[in-house]
Amino acid sequence: MTTNYSLISEARCQTGESPVWVAQESALYWVDIPAGKIYRWQASFDELSQWQMPEMAGSMAMCATGGWIVAMETGIYLVQLQSNGASTHEKLADVEHPTQPMRFNDGRCDRQGRFLSGTMFNDTKAGKSVGSLYRFGNDKQLTPLVGDLIVPNGLAFSPDGCTMYLADTYASRQTVWAFDYDVDTGAPYNQRVFVDMHQHLGRPDGAAVDADGCYWVCATDAGLVSRFTPQGKLDRSISVPTTKPGMCAFGGDNLDTLFVTSLSRPDITDEEDPYAGRVFALQPGVKGLAEPQFKNTTIA
């Protein structure tokens, strides 16, 4: 299906990811991974701000005690964004990559406020299954949860937090898995195929879960955002005006707007894909859930 969309700001990203709606600011935040930038678009003023990070920034989550948890190349950082475009960066945990160069990619908090993010080899075409999904919580340690990942993406949680979704975008994988999730320990188990995207258009990238428990995933290369029921059945697909949507997030005053980031490609010209790298706002006809914040009260 097609839907009306609006463009958010003039920012054009290389790899736009990790959109987070902050209700108290009426603002959308997101990252441009290769550029190492964090963007903020304030809806009330239609105003764009940006901050430069010291490394490539893969994903981020707001802290309940202030600031942002940001997964970069070498570890997890606490970042404070200042109004003048300056920022501070305190490393909270180092990651021991099995090879180089690697970085963090897709990530978010579970419903209990633990931060999870996956790592990957920088050159996605190499197809190296050296990535892992990590958890960062109150112990300030990075705990590996799932290994053998090439391009980890699609991390999301059911409304009750008892199911974790995780995807691998790489063409030979192209799969979304579901896990049972221990809400007390933050441990996923009982991995099984949720959606085999070889059976659908596009490869799975970033995702979000709506208030009905349905899984919305960006179908990169197909220019779609697809909704799957909790049983893994395709419910609908919404077109976006670029071939490579990156990640989606619910926001707006009623959490009924779906924001979608996207990627630009050096081999495709502006004339061929004029909206590549932009952020879109869609009206999907359903409501989402507020994004959980990182709840480590020892970090502030």
C-alpha positions as a printed NumPy array, in Angstrom:
array([[  0.   ,   0.   ,   0.   ],
       [  1.069,   3.603,  -0.472],
       [  0.634,   6.377,   2.032],
       [  1.248,  10.075,   2.278],
       [  4.561,  11.072,   3.78 ],
       [  6.354,  14.226,   4.803],
       [ 10.066,  14.947,   4.819],
       [ 11.734,  15.717,   8.145],
       [ 14.363,  18.469,   7.858],
       [ 16.98 ,  18.935,   5.163],
       [ 19.431,  16.475,   6.691],
       [ 20.679,  13.838,   4.283],
       [ 22.457,  10.915,   5.905],
       [ 24.849,   8.315,   4.608],
       [ 23.298,   5.748,   6.956],
       [ 20.404,   7.15 ,   8.966],
       [ 19.563,   4.868,  11.902],
       [ 18.309,   4.649,  15.486],
       [ 15.417,   7.154,  15.451],
       [ 14.142,   7.919,  18.973],
       [ 11.127,  10.097,  19.733],
       [ 11.447,  12.182,  22.923],
       [  7.953,  13.243,  23.941],
       [  8.948,  15.888,  26.492],
       [ 10.879,  17.745,  23.781],
       [  8.496,  16.915,  20.93 ],
       [ 11.65 ,  15.942,  19.081],
       [ 13.073,  13.129,  17.003],
       [ 16.703,  12.089,  17.426],
       [ 18.667,   9.826,  15.077],
       [ 22.225,   9.02 ,  14.018],
       [ 24.185,   9.052,  10.794],
       [ 26.507,   6.124,  11.452],
       [ 29.505,   6.749,   9.123],
       [ 29.449,  10.498,   9.758],
       [ 29.399,   9.945,  13.532],
       [ 26.624,  12.506,  13.923],
       [ 23.556,  12.741,  16.135],
       [ 20.657,  14.769,  14.774],
       [ 17.631,  16.265,  16.493],
       [ 14.541,  17.585,  14.758],
       [ 12.208,  19.608,  16.965],
       [  8.698,  19.372,  15.594],
       [  7.361,  22.545,  17.212],
       [  9.962,  24.759,  15.543],
       [ 10.873,  22.593,  12.54 ],
       [ 14.436,  23.084,  13.741],
       [ 17.408,  20.801,  13.099],
       [ 20.406,  20.456,  15.423],
       [ 23.444,  18.183,  15.136],
       [ 26.354,  16.974,  17.235],
       [ 29.617,  15.359,  16.175],
       [ 30.673,  12.181,  17.985],
       [ 34.31 ,  11.013,  18.345],
       [ 33.566,   7.718,  16.558],
       [ 30.957,   6.216,  14.258],
       [ 27.724,   6.003,  16.246],
       [ 25.543,   2.947,  15.61 ],
       [ 22.629,   3.309,  18.016],
       [ 21.458,   5.291,  21.02 ],
       [ 18.968,   5.357,  23.87 ],
       [ 17.939,   8.125,  26.233],
       [ 18.964,   7.75 ,  29.882],
       [ 16.335,   8.113,  32.58 ],
       [ 18.885,  10.089,  34.602],
       [ 19.835,  12.395,  31.728],
       [ 22.02 ,  12.157,  28.656],
       [ 22.261,   9.383,  26.095],
       [ 23.756,   5.929,  25.915],
       [ 25.481,   5.672,  22.526],
       [ 27.048,   2.53 ,  21.033],
       [ 30.039,   3.562,  18.92 ],
       [ 33.033,   1.754,  17.429],
       [ 35.021,   0.899,  20.536],
       [ 32.347,   0.648,  23.205],
       [ 29.438,   2.207,  25.043],
       [ 29.49 ,   5.917,  25.839],
       [ 27.485,   8.281,  28.004],
       [ 26.907,  11.376,  25.88 ],
       [ 25.635,  14.755,  27.031],
       [ 24.324,  16.969,  24.238],
       [ 24.595,  20.698,  24.807],
       [ 22.432,  23.396,  23.257],
       [ 25.342,  25.054,  21.43 ],
       [ 26.196,  21.956,  19.407],
       [ 28.941,  20.816,  21.766],
       [ 28.859,  17.455,  23.555],
       [ 30.733,  15.416,  26.144],
       [ 31.557,  11.725,  25.829],
       [ 32.396,   9.382,  28.709],
       [ 33.254,   5.795,  27.844],
       [ 31.403,   3.369,  30.105],
       [ 32.502,   0.033,  28.641],
       [ 35.026,  -1.22 ,  26.085],
       [ 34.096,  -3.91 ,  23.596],
       [ 36.563,  -6.647,  22.619],
       [ 36.001,  -7.112,  18.913],
       [ 37.301, -10.414,  17.484],
       [ 38.799,  -8.582,  14.486],
       [ 39.061,  -5.092,  13.025],
       [ 37.608,  -2.838,  11.811],
       [ 34.259,  -3.371,  13.582],
       [ 31.593,  -1.187,  15.156],
       [ 28.247,  -1.284,  16.898],
       [ 25.125,  -1.154,  14.757],
       [ 21.404,  -1.414,  15.575],
       [ 20.386,  -1.255,  19.252],
       [ 17.821,  -0.12 ,  21.831],
       [ 16.656,  -0.723,  25.406],
       [ 14.519,  -3.649,  26.483],
       [ 11.295,  -2.941,  28.392],
       [ 13.221,  -3.075,  31.681],
       [ 15.732,  -0.408,  30.638],
       [ 18.777,  -2.516,  29.733],
       [ 20.618,  -1.421,  26.588],
       [ 21.278,  -3.995,  23.847],
       [ 23.224,  -3.486,  20.631],
       [ 24.851,  -5.646,  17.965],
       [ 28.321,  -5.436,  16.427],
       [ 29.422,  -6.017,  12.847],
       [ 32.434,  -5.957,  10.534],
       [ 32.569,  -2.545,   8.876],
       [ 32.682,  -3.887,   5.322],
       [ 29.283,  -5.532,   5.028],
       [ 30.15 ,  -7.014,   1.626],
       [ 32.801,  -9.2  ,   3.266],
       [ 30.058, -11.314,   4.849],
       [ 32.023, -11.99 ,   8.038],
       [ 29.901, -13.601,  10.763],
       [ 31.945, -12.026,  13.571],
       [ 29.198,  -9.859,  15.069],
       [ 27.474, -10.344,  18.407],
       [ 24.505,  -8.925,  20.272],
       [ 25.565,  -7.446,  23.625],
       [ 23.695,  -6.334,  26.73 ],
       [ 24.814,  -3.365,  28.851],
       [ 23.168,  -2.915,  32.229],
       [ 23.652,  -2.094,  35.893],
       [ 26.92 ,  -4.025,  36.141],
       [ 28.469,  -1.672,  33.538],
       [ 29.685,  -4.737,  31.646],
       [ 29.073,  -5.773,  28.059],
       [ 27.614,  -9.282,  28.103],
       [ 27.484, -11.21 ,  24.791],
       [ 24.055, -12.748,  24.169],
       [ 23.913, -13.926,  20.535],
       [ 26.857, -14.568,  18.207],
       [ 27.525, -15.533,  14.578],
       [ 25.935, -12.33 ,  13.24 ],
       [ 26.909, -10.605,   9.997],
       [ 24.738,  -7.47 ,   9.971],
       [ 22.631,  -7.4  ,  13.185],
       [ 19.47 ,  -5.375,  12.846],
       [ 15.771,  -5.389,  13.628],
       [ 16.155,  -5.498,  17.408],
       [ 12.773,  -4.994,  19.088],
       [ 10.661,  -6.254,  21.982],
       [  7.042,  -7.304,  22.343],
       [  4.813,  -5.017,  24.434],
       [  5.157,  -7.289,  27.488],
       [  8.917,  -7.574,  26.943],
       [  8.826, -11.372,  26.893],
       [  9.731, -11.736,  23.21 ],
       [ 12.879, -10.339,  21.613],
       [ 13.196,  -9.914,  17.86 ],
       [ 16.55 ,  -9.823,  16.066],
       [ 17.368,  -9.785,  12.353],
       [ 20.397, -10.267,  10.132],
       [ 20.276,  -8.1  ,   7.021],
       [ 22.986,  -9.902,   5.065],
       [ 21.663, -11.452,   1.847],
       [ 22.506, -15.049,   2.759],
       [ 20.709, -14.654,   6.114],
       [ 17.855, -12.216,   5.415],
       [ 15.98 , -13.511,   8.467],
       [ 14.158, -12.171,  11.517],
       [ 14.33 , -14.406,  14.592],
       [ 12.188, -14.414,  17.702],
       [ 13.516, -15.358,  21.145],
       [ 11.853, -15.907,  24.463],
       [ 13.263, -13.215,  26.742],
       [ 13.83 , -13.509,  30.482],
       [ 12.722, -10.11 ,  31.754],
       [ 14.447, -10.671,  35.107],
       [ 17.907, -11.497,  33.758],
       [ 17.83 ,  -9.97 ,  30.288],
       [ 18.742, -13.282,  28.643],
       [ 17.237, -14.405,  25.288],
       [ 16.648, -18.107,  24.64 ],
       [ 14.648, -20.465,  22.407],
       [ 15.714, -18.86 ,  19.118],
       [ 13.436, -19.605,  16.159],
       [ 12.668, -18.133,  12.734],
       [ 10.003, -15.439,  12.972],
       [ 10.112, -14.224,   9.351],
       [ 12.156, -15.592,   6.454],
       [ 12.528, -12.439,   4.386],
       [ 13.591, -14.491,   1.383],
       [  9.834, -15.055,   1.048],
       [  9.088, -11.309,   1.014],
       [ 10.302,  -8.171,  -0.697],
       [ 13.44 ,  -6.566,   0.723],
       [ 15.994,  -7.438,   3.388],
       [ 15.255,  -6.791,   7.08 ],
       [ 16.813,  -3.666,   8.562],
       [ 15.695,  -1.661,  11.628],
       [ 12.327,  -2.289,  13.248],
       [  9.722,  -1.217,  15.802],
       [  6.782,  -2.87 ,  17.562],
       [  3.358,  -1.217,  17.713],
       [  0.758,  -1.214,  20.493],
       [ -0.899,  -4.299,  18.977],
       [  2.358,  -6.236,  19.237],
       [  2.951,  -6.218,  15.48 ],
       [  6.505,  -5.961,  14.141],
       [  7.294,  -3.189,  11.636],
       [ 10.553,  -3.74 ,   9.752],
       [ 12.282,  -1.637,   7.122],
       [ 12.593,  -3.755,   3.978],
       [ 15.759,  -2.323,   2.5  ],
       [ 16.299,  -2.522,  -1.275],
       [ 12.503,  -2.73 ,  -1.679],
       [ 11.533,   0.748,  -0.465],
       [  9.023,  -0.69 ,   1.993],
       [  8.181,  -0.819,   5.675],
       [  6.385,  -4.114,   6.346],
       [  4.159,  -5.059,   9.268],
       [  4.106,  -8.636,  10.564],
       [  1.668,  -9.993,  13.119],
       [  2.99 , -11.667,  16.306],
       [  2.516, -14.955,  14.417],
       [  4.947, -13.823,  11.697],
       [  2.279, -13.249,   9.024],
       [  2.69 , -10.308,   6.65 ],
       [ -0.139,  -7.87 ,   7.392],
       [  0.722,  -4.945,   5.129],
       [  3.583,  -3.045,   3.485],
       [  3.906,   0.718,   3.153],
       [  5.991,   2.308,   0.408],
       [  8.566,   4.98 ,   1.162],
       [ 10.07 ,   7.233,  -1.526],
       [ 13.567,   5.69 ,  -1.451],
       [ 14.922,   2.191,  -1.975],
       [ 16.803,   1.81 ,   1.31 ],
       [ 14.788,   2.614,   4.448],
       [ 16.984,   2.102,   7.506],
       [ 14.986,   2.027,  10.744],
       [ 11.549,   3.077,  11.929],
       [ 10.195,   4.432,  15.217],
       [  6.816,   5.575,  16.46 ],
       [  6.441,   9.133,  17.695],
       [  4.373,  12.264,  17.545],
       [  1.957,  13.516,  20.172],
       [ -0.171,  10.372,  20.014],
       [  2.56 ,   7.927,  18.985],
       [  0.673,   7.457,  15.73 ],
       [  3.408,   8.75 ,  13.406],
       [  5.976,   6.336,  12.013],
       [  9.348,   7.999,  11.447],
       [ 11.615,   6.234,   8.963],
       [ 15.319,   6.915,   8.411],
       [ 17.103,   5.891,   5.215],
       [ 20.456,   5.318,   3.541],
       [ 22.143,   6.993,   0.599],
       [ 24.475,   5.171,  -1.781],
       [ 27.544,   6.494,  -3.609],
       [ 26.682,   4.41 ,  -6.687],
       [ 23.226,   5.966,  -7.045],
       [ 22.839,   9.569,  -8.178],
       [ 20.517,  12.162,  -6.689],
       [ 18.461,  12.038,  -9.852],
       [ 17.98 ,   8.261,  -9.525],
       [ 17.039,   8.321,  -5.837],
       [ 16.441,  11.956,  -4.788],
       [ 15.187,  11.149,  -1.284],
       [ 17.943,   8.721,  -0.281],
       [ 19.302,   9.434,   3.185],
       [ 16.308,  11.498,   4.256],
       [ 13.933,  10.959,   7.194],
       [ 10.213,  10.505,   6.525],
       [  7.077,  10.754,   8.631],
       [  4.245,   8.363,   7.75 ],
       [  0.736,   7.865,   9.123],
       [  0.375,   4.057,   9.367],
       [ -3.058,   4.041,  11.011],
       [ -1.878,   2.405,  14.245],
       [ -0.214,   3.592,  17.429],
       [  3.17 ,   2.648,  18.744],
       [  4.794,   2.34 ,  22.153],
       [  7.005,   4.834,  23.94 ],
       [ 10.677,   3.947,  23.584],
       [ 12.103,   2.623,  26.887],
       [ 14.852,   4.635,  28.528],
       [ 18.093,   3.323,  29.941],
       [ 17.508,   2.87 ,  33.676],
       [ 20.933,   2.567,  35.205],
       [ 20.557,   4.914,  38.163],
       [ 24.311,   4.782,  38.896],
       [ 25.118,   6.692,  35.705],
       [ 24.433,  10.415,  35.626]])
